[in-house]
Amino acid sequence: MIFAAIILVVMFGFVALSVDVGYMTMTKSQLQNAADAAAMAGVRELPQGANAVRLAAKSIALENQAAGGPVSLVDADIVIGEFDFAAKTFTPTGAGANAVKVTSTCRGR
């Protein structure tokens, strides 16, 4: 009987761990989707200037959900720069920008 009780507690622990890991994985995917969508929206607005890029990225991010709430971005999460396709590197820059890098995180949840 004692052995069964110990096994039951251990099994509940593994179930709780697997649920938590699953939730973290799902949230990570949702944040990645939001960041990708925001970056793509920002790139479309590059000819209009940095303010238009940030506004577009923020509005698209808000349309996405992660961890039970909308994804909100701050200006520091949106970096405008140049992507070198040959070297596969991103360099933040103001002139000659051809890419937008967006970092999304869960804040205060």
MDAnalysis code that builds the backbone (N, CA, C; Angstrom):
import MDAnalysis as mda
import numpy as np

u = mda.Universe.empty(327, n_residues=109, atom_resindex=np.repeat(np.arange(109), 3), trajectory=True)
u.add_TopologyAttr("name", ["N", "CA", "C"] * 109)
u.add_TopologyAttr("resid", np.arange(1, 110))
u.add_TopologyAttr("resname", ["MET", "ILE", "PHE", "ALA", "ALA", "ILE", "ILE", "LEU", "VAL", "VAL", "MET", "PHE", "GLY", "PHE", "VAL", "ALA", "LEU", "SER", "VAL", "ASP", "VAL", "GLY", "TYR", "MET", "THR", "MET", "THR", "LYS", "SER", "GLN", "LEU", "GLN", "ASN", "ALA", "ALA", "ASP", "ALA", "ALA", "ALA", "MET", "ALA", "GLY", "VAL", "ARG", "GLU", "LEU", "PRO", "GLN", "GLY", "ALA", "ASN", "ALA", "VAL", "ARG", "LEU", "ALA", "ALA", "LYS", "SER", "ILE", "ALA", "LEU", "GLU", "ASN", "GLN", "ALA", "ALA", "GLY", "GLY", "PRO", "VAL", "SER", "LEU", "VAL", "ASP", "ALA", "ASP", "ILE", "VAL", "ILE", "GLY", "GLU", "PHE", "ASP", "PHE", "ALA", "ALA", "LYS", "THR", "PHE", "THR", "PRO", "THR", "GLY", "ALA", "GLY", "ALA", "ASN", "ALA", "VAL", "LYS", "VAL", "THR", "SER", "THR", "CYS", "ARG", "GLY", "ARG"])
u.atoms.positions = np.array([
    [0.816, -1.180, 0.000],
    [0.000, 0.000, 0.000],
    [0.875, 1.265, 0.000],
    [1.931, 1.268, 0.793],
    [2.827, 2.419, 0.843],
    [3.530, 2.596, -0.500],
    [3.961, 1.495, -1.090],
    [4.620, 1.543, -2.394],
    [3.675, 2.122, -3.447],
    [2.414, 1.723, -3.435],
    [1.431, 2.233, -4.396],
    [1.228, 3.734, -4.196],
    [1.209, 4.202, -2.963],
    [1.044, 5.628, -2.693],
    [2.235, 6.425, -3.218],
    [3.421, 5.892, -3.032],
    [4.628, 6.577, -3.516],
    [4.616, 6.626, -5.041],
    [4.280, 5.529, -5.677],
    [4.218, 5.473, -7.143],
    [3.173, 6.454, -7.662],
    [2.042, 6.556, -6.984],
    [0.978, 7.469, -7.392],
    [1.452, 8.925, -7.339],
    [2.162, 9.300, -6.288],
    [2.696, 10.655, -6.170],
    [3.696, 10.932, -7.282],
    [4.564, 9.991, -7.575],
    [5.554, 10.150, -8.638],
    [4.860, 10.289, -9.990],
    [3.834, 9.490, -10.230],
    [3.103, 9.567, -11.503],
    [2.420, 10.927, -11.657],
    [1.811, 11.436, -10.583],
    [1.194, 12.754, -10.644],
    [2.242, 13.833, -10.931],
    [3.418, 13.679, -10.386],
    [4.503, 14.616, -10.654],
    [4.895, 14.624, -12.121],
    [5.012, 13.430, -12.720],
    [5.357, 13.343, -14.138],
    [4.251, 13.912, -15.014],
    [3.008, 13.678, -14.657],
    [1.895, 14.241, -15.422],
    [1.928, 15.764, -15.361],
    [2.136, 16.316, -14.168],
    [2.205, 17.768, -14.013],
    [3.369, 18.346, -14.820],
    [4.502, 17.680, -14.799],
    [5.665, 18.133, -15.552],
    [5.379, 18.117, -17.050],
    [4.754, 17.055, -17.531],
    [4.477, 16.971, -18.970],
    [3.466, 18.026, -19.402],
    [2.492, 18.336, -18.567],
    [1.535, 19.395, -18.893],
    [2.253, 20.739, -18.940],
    [3.115, 21.017, -17.986],
    [3.851, 22.283, -17.964],
    [4.766, 22.425, -19.178],
    [5.469, 21.361, -19.524],
    [6.360, 21.408, -20.684],
    [5.550, 21.611, -21.963],
    [4.411, 20.962, -22.054],
    [3.540, 21.145, -23.215],
    [3.047, 22.576, -23.330],
    [2.668, 23.171, -22.205],
    [2.200, 24.552, -22.203],
    [3.321, 25.516, -22.598],
    [4.534, 25.275, -22.098],
    [5.671, 26.120, -22.460],
    [5.976, 26.020, -23.953],
    [5.899, 24.817, -24.496],
    [6.163, 24.616, -25.915],
    [5.112, 25.318, -26.766],
    [3.854, 25.208, -26.363],
    [2.783, 25.868, -27.102],
    [2.949, 27.390, -27.050],
    [3.275, 27.925, -25.883],
    [3.465, 29.366, -25.733],
    [4.645, 29.850, -26.565],
    [5.713, 29.080, -26.591],
    [6.875, 29.438, -27.395],
    [6.508, 29.498, -28.882],
    [5.727, 28.543, -29.345],
    [5.288, 28.538, -30.748],
    [4.398, 29.732, -31.053],
    [3.501, 30.068, -30.126],
    [2.625, 31.218, -30.328],
    [3.427, 32.514, -30.383],
    [4.413, 32.647, -29.516],
    [5.262, 33.841, -29.528],
    [6.081, 33.932, -30.813],
    [6.567, 32.792, -31.295],
    [7.336, 32.779, -32.546],
    [6.452, 33.178, -33.717],
    [5.215, 32.661, -33.755],
    [4.284, 33.032, -34.820],
    [3.989, 34.525, -34.794],
    [3.786, 35.072, -33.595],
    [3.507, 36.505, -33.463],
    [4.705, 37.332, -33.925],
    [5.910, 36.917, -33.545],
    [7.118, 37.643, -33.948],
    [7.309, 37.590, -35.461],
    [7.076, 36.426, -36.057],
    [7.203, 36.291, -37.515],
    [6.200, 37.181, -38.245],
    [4.950, 37.163, -37.785],
    [3.915, 37.978, -38.424],
    [4.218, 39.461, -38.274],
    [4.678, 39.869, -37.098],
    [5.006, 41.273, -36.863],
    [6.186, 41.712, -37.725],
    [7.183, 40.868, -37.851],
    [8.351, 41.205, -38.677],
    [7.952, 41.343, -40.145],
    [7.098, 40.447, -40.615],
    [6.654, 40.522, -42.011],
    [5.830, 41.791, -42.254],
    [4.971, 42.148, -41.293],
    [4.188, 43.379, -41.429],
    [5.109, 44.590, -41.418],
    [6.139, 44.550, -40.581],
    [7.084, 45.652, -40.516],
    [7.877, 45.819, -41.801],
    [8.282, 44.713, -42.402],
    [9.063, 44.775, -43.647],
    [8.252, 45.428, -44.764],
    [6.950, 45.148, -44.798],
    [6.106, 45.760, -45.830],
    [6.085, 47.281, -45.699],
    [6.303, 47.791, -44.499],
    [6.240, 49.240, -44.252],
    [7.609, 49.919, -44.280],
    [8.669, 49.200, -44.619],
    [10.008, 49.797, -44.629],
    [10.107, 51.063, -45.480],
    [9.506, 51.116, -46.667],
    [9.615, 52.349, -47.455],
    [8.950, 53.559, -46.789],
    [8.034, 53.324, -45.850],
    [7.307, 54.415, -45.196],
    [8.067, 54.997, -44.008],
    [9.087, 54.310, -43.517],
    [9.877, 54.819, -42.405],
    [9.736, 53.987, -41.142],
    [10.588, 54.301, -40.164],
    [10.680, 53.508, -38.932],
    [9.393, 53.552, -38.113],
    [8.737, 54.702, -38.055],
    [7.503, 54.785, -37.278],
    [6.413, 53.892, -37.844],
    [6.304, 53.861, -39.154],
    [5.312, 53.002, -39.800],
    [5.636, 51.529, -39.568],
    [6.923, 51.199, -39.574],
    [7.350, 49.818, -39.316],
    [6.935, 49.400, -37.912],
    [7.229, 50.229, -36.933],
    [6.901, 49.897, -35.542],
    [5.394, 49.813, -35.318],
    [4.655, 50.724, -35.915],
    [3.203, 50.722, -35.765],
    [2.595, 49.456, -36.368],
    [3.045, 49.075, -37.564],
    [2.526, 47.874, -38.214],
    [2.876, 46.619, -37.413],
    [4.116, 46.541, -36.942],
    [4.539, 45.361, -36.180],
    [3.749, 45.236, -34.881],
    [3.557, 46.346, -34.186],
    [2.809, 46.313, -32.927],
    [1.354, 45.924, -33.146],
    [0.734, 46.451, -34.199],
    [-0.683, 46.155, -34.427],
    [-0.890, 44.688, -34.803],
    [-0.002, 44.130, -35.598],
    [-0.121, 42.714, -35.963],
    [0.157, 41.833, -34.760],
    [1.123, 42.205, -33.938],
    [1.425, 41.405, -32.740],
    [0.226, 41.359, -31.811],
    [-0.483, 42.471, -31.669],
    [-1.650, 42.507, -30.787],
    [-2.775, 41.591, -31.263],
    [-2.784, 41.268, -32.543],
    [-3.804, 40.368, -33.083],
    [-3.498, 38.902, -32.764],
    [-2.331, 38.632, -32.232],
    [-1.923, 37.273, -31.884],
    [-2.059, 37.052, -30.384],
    [-2.251, 35.796, -30.006],
    [-2.408, 35.407, -28.606],
    [-1.242, 34.511, -28.185],
    [-0.801, 34.682, -26.963],
    [0.197, 33.793, -26.362],
    [-0.013, 33.815, -24.858],
    [0.017, 32.676, -24.243],
    [-0.152, 32.533, -22.792],
    [-1.457, 33.157, -22.315],
    [-2.493, 33.044, -23.125],
    [-3.811, 33.504, -22.719],
    [-4.060, 34.986, -22.859],
    [-3.214, 35.695, -23.570],
    [-3.410, 37.126, -23.743],
    [-2.765, 37.611, -25.021],
    [-3.071, 38.850, -25.416],
    [-2.470, 39.384, -26.644],
    [-0.967, 39.606, -26.485],
    [-0.265, 39.511, -27.585],
    [1.181, 39.744, -27.590],
    [1.406, 41.237, -27.808],
    [2.039, 41.888, -26.856],
    [2.318, 43.318, -27.001],
    [3.823, 43.523, -27.132],
    [4.183, 44.452, -27.990],
    [5.588, 44.763, -28.242],
    [5.892, 46.178, -27.784],
    [7.112, 46.411, -27.389],
    [7.616, 47.760, -27.129],
    [8.625, 48.088, -28.230],
    [8.975, 49.355, -28.350],
    [9.879, 49.766, -29.431],
    [11.202, 49.008, -29.408],
    [11.682, 48.661, -28.225],
    [12.965, 47.948, -28.123],
    [12.883, 46.529, -28.695],
    [11.671, 45.989, -28.833],
    [11.503, 44.646, -29.392],
    [11.600, 44.634, -30.910],
    [11.560, 45.801, -31.527],
    [11.535, 45.908, -32.990],
    [12.826, 46.579, -33.441],
    [13.631, 45.843, -34.196],
    [14.921, 46.360, -34.663],
    [14.912, 46.368, -36.187],
    [15.221, 47.517, -36.754],
    [15.283, 47.669, -38.203],
    [16.742, 47.579, -38.615],
    [17.004, 46.817, -39.664],
    [18.392, 46.642, -40.067],
    [18.544, 46.043, -41.438],
    [19.716, 45.523, -41.668],
    [20.055, 44.944, -42.965],
    [20.421, 43.481, -42.783],
    [19.809, 42.628, -43.602],
    [20.116, 41.204, -43.575],
    [21.030, 40.883, -44.735],
    [22.170, 40.281, -44.432],
    [23.122, 39.838, -45.454],
    [22.790, 38.392, -45.800],
    [22.250, 38.189, -46.994],
    [21.795, 36.860, -47.394],
    [22.956, 35.887, -47.584],
    [24.105, 36.383, -48.006],
    [25.250, 35.502, -48.214],
    [25.793, 34.988, -46.881],
    [25.970, 35.891, -45.927],
    [26.529, 35.508, -44.629],
    [25.460, 35.087, -43.632],
    [24.188, 35.342, -43.975],
    [23.055, 35.033, -43.091],
    [23.204, 35.724, -41.737],
    [23.487, 37.032, -41.792],
    [23.633, 37.817, -40.574],
    [22.728, 39.047, -40.645],
    [22.285, 39.495, -39.482],
    [21.458, 40.686, -39.365],
    [22.263, 41.767, -38.655],
    [22.300, 42.964, -39.245],
    [23.019, 44.085, -38.661],
    [22.049, 45.252, -38.482],
    [21.834, 45.703, -37.249],
    [20.963, 46.868, -37.057],
    [21.557, 48.102, -37.729],
    [20.746, 48.771, -38.520],
    [21.194, 49.956, -39.227],
    [19.994, 50.808, -39.599],
    [20.232, 52.071, -39.837],
    [19.153, 52.959, -40.246],
    [19.081, 53.082, -41.754],
    [20.242, 53.115, -42.402],
    [20.291, 53.282, -43.852],
    [20.394, 51.923, -44.541],
    [19.733, 51.796, -45.637],
    [19.802, 50.562, -46.401],
    [19.103, 49.388, -45.748],
    [18.134, 49.671, -44.906],
    [17.431, 48.596, -44.189],
    [16.603, 47.763, -45.162],
    [16.698, 46.447, -44.986],
    [15.898, 45.530, -45.790],
    [15.249, 44.448, -44.934],
    [15.342, 44.595, -43.611],
    [14.814, 43.560, -42.719],
    [14.354, 44.174, -41.397],
    [13.474, 43.426, -40.742],
    [12.983, 43.823, -39.422],
    [13.097, 42.613, -38.520],
    [13.698, 42.809, -37.346],
    [13.842, 41.729, -36.364],
    [12.921, 42.042, -35.180],
    [12.057, 41.084, -34.853],
    [11.108, 41.274, -33.768],
    [11.342, 40.192, -32.713],
    [11.402, 40.616, -31.446],
    [11.532, 39.696, -30.321],
    [10.266, 39.798, -29.488],
    [9.566, 38.688, -29.318],
    [8.337, 38.716, -28.517],
    [8.552, 37.917, -27.232],
    [8.019, 38.449, -26.142],
    [8.128, 37.796, -24.844],
    [6.801, 37.914, -24.110],
    [6.628, 37.076, -23.103],
    [5.467, 37.179, -22.226],
    [5.824, 38.120, -21.097],
    [5.080, 39.184, -20.962],
    [5.346, 40.148, -19.899],
    [4.219, 40.135, -18.906],
    [4.559, 39.962, -17.655],
    [3.597, 40.110, -16.582],
    [2.449, 39.123, -16.548],
    [2.685, 37.917, -17.037],
    [1.616, 36.905, -16.989],
    [2.048, 35.764, -16.148],
])
